[in-house]
Amino acid sequence: MYIAYSFNSQTQYRLDYLIEHCILAVAFFLPMSLDVSTLFLGVGTVLWTVKMTAAKQLLLKRTPFDELIALLVILSAASIAVSPDRGFSFYNYYHLMGRYILLYYLVINNINSLPQVQRLVWSVMVSALLVACYGFYQYVHGVDISNFQWVDGEQFPDLKVRIFSTLQNPNLLAGFLVVVMSLAVGQGLYDERIADKILMFMLVTVLGICLVLTYSRGAWLSIVVVAAICGRFYNRKVLWLFVIIPVVAFFCHDAVMERIMSIFNPTDTSSTLRIALWESTIAMILDNPLFGIGWGAYWLVYPEYDFFLNNPAARIVHAHNMYLHIAAEIGIPGLLVFLAVIYGHTKKAVDILRQTNNRWVAGLMLGIMSAVLGLAVNGFTDYIMFNVQLSMLFWLLNAVIIAVWQGNCRYH
């Protein structure tokens, strides 16, 4: 709990109210507009600063991961010194890392009650529903993907439309949908009221249909991981999904079946390029194991390790593997710290899930844990958190775990 404020309680209430709604706005606009969500993040941070200034106290809550996060910030900053373009790396670093850390601590220090957490989760879910609806609009009106080179046209001749809604490409939309579907599944499993269960699973159905239309193979595998986690921590009957999903897939459009089967026979150009990128990235890591090649410098350094395309003009911005990319840019120690951050927050979510008497909180923790681990599995074949919006969502989810853990709502 905070120490009693020395300033007017009405001023405190207004500031708390405005800060909370800035956080809700960040969550709501995150998948739709990075600029708008960043604007609300900035306003919320300014209001939080005003709140601390008025209270004449540095109102900061400690978390179990402050030291780990500080180490990640330091190692990431250290990588700038070895970047081939220090100016670019520094600019990219403070713009991105600044967003992540501000959002994380803004949520932890200003979301203090269960109703606030519930409003935050609903903001994410309503936003996802709108994003999905726009995705359906794209599908109905058609989006020609031939110019985007998102699929191998020779191997998937029937695949003409992949939706991406308000995000930059189908894989990013799919990653976002997996996160929100995980939250909704967790809530649906633990909700006591039948009406609430139906509402959550209707949302899962809508988002699931949208997910299919992204034709993102990595995200489909992530959903299998989510089902496995729910079966492990909630009820093994959920594992029947492993039987149901293939049956449903059998009756799907031919393009869906072709994408599913290609998971086990990755011979299209997309998969071939990924493997080549991994080989190049491993070479970067071996040459620069300690501090990496520099924050955000992958696209600058890749031409030196281009063993596949042999095209100096090719602009490859990430390695299509989260773990290799992070190790390449900020070094192996930086990757290990990042993995420790993921593990620590996931472990904290499991602890809350096992200790709480509140079913809504249990469902939320199951959902967040499934979402984060789904992103982690997706990271073996892609790096969707290269996208700033999805990285901000990742840090937002971690902050919610700590906000719940520090509050009084975890046991009630």
C-alpha positions, 0 to 999 in steps of 0.5 A: 500500500502507498504511504498516506498522501500529504496533498488534497484527497480530491486531487489524488482521486482525480489524478488516480482516475486520469492515470487509470484511464490513460492506462486503459486507453493504452491497452485499448488502442495498442493494436490499432495505433501505436502513436495513439497508445504512445500518446496516452502512455506519455500523458499517463506518465506525466500525470504520474510524475505530477502525482509524485511531485504533489505528494512530495514522495517517490511513490514507487513499488518494488517488484521481485524483478527490479534487478533483473529488469535493470540488468536487461536495460544495462546490457541492452544499453551496453550493446549500443557501444558495439553497433555499426551505427551508434546514433541509430541504435541509441535512438531506437533503444530509448524510444523502445525500451523507454516505452516498455519500462514506463508501461510496466511501472506505470501499471504496477504503481497505479493499478491497485485493485481487482476492479481496475485489473478487470477494466484493463482486461476488458479494454484489451478484449473489446479492442481485440473484438474490433480488430477481428471485425476489421479483419473480417471486413478485409476478408470479405472485400479481399486483400491481394497478398501476391505483392506482399510475398507472405507465402510461396505462391507455387506451393500454396496456389489456393491461398489468395487472401491473408488478413492482417487487420490493423497490424502490419502483417498476418503473423502479427495479427495472429500473435495478438489474437493468440494472446487475447484468446488465451485471456478469454479461455482462462476467464471462460474456464474459471467463470462460475456464471454460465452467461459469462462462460458463453460470452468468453467462448463466443469471443474465443470463437470469433477470434479463432475464426479470424486467427484461421484467416491469417494462415499463420502456422506459428500461431496455430502451433501456439494455440496447441501450446495454450490448449496443453497448458490449460489441460495441465493447470485446469482440467485434462479434459481440455486435452480433447482439443488435440483430437477436435482440432485436427477433425475441424481442420479436415473440413476446412478450406483446402488452403488451410489444410495445405498450410497445416501439412506444410508445418511437417514438410517445410519446403516453401521459400518462407521456411527455406529463408528462415533456416538461412536466416538462422544460420546467418544469425548463429554466425553473428552470435558466435562472432559477438557473444558478449555484447552482440552486434548492437541494439536494433542493428540486425538489418545493418549487420545482416549483409555481412552474413548474407550466405543465402540471398547474396543481395546487398540491397536486401533489408532483413530486419529480424531473424524470424527467431526471437531467441537468436535475434535477441542473442545476436543484438544484445549478446548471450548474457542479455538473452539469458536475462530476458529469459529469466524475466519471462520465467520469473513472471510466468512462475509468479503467475503459477504461484498466484493461480495455485494460491488464490481463492478468487476464480476470476484471478485464477482464470486471468493468471491461467490466461496470461501464463498461456499467452506468454508461453504461447508467444515464447513457443511462437518465438522459435519460428518468428519474432513477432515481438519485434513489433513494438505494439506486441512487445508493449502488450508483453510488458503490459501482461507482465505488469498485470501479474505483478499488480495482482501479486502485490494487491489484496485480490490474489487471495480473495 
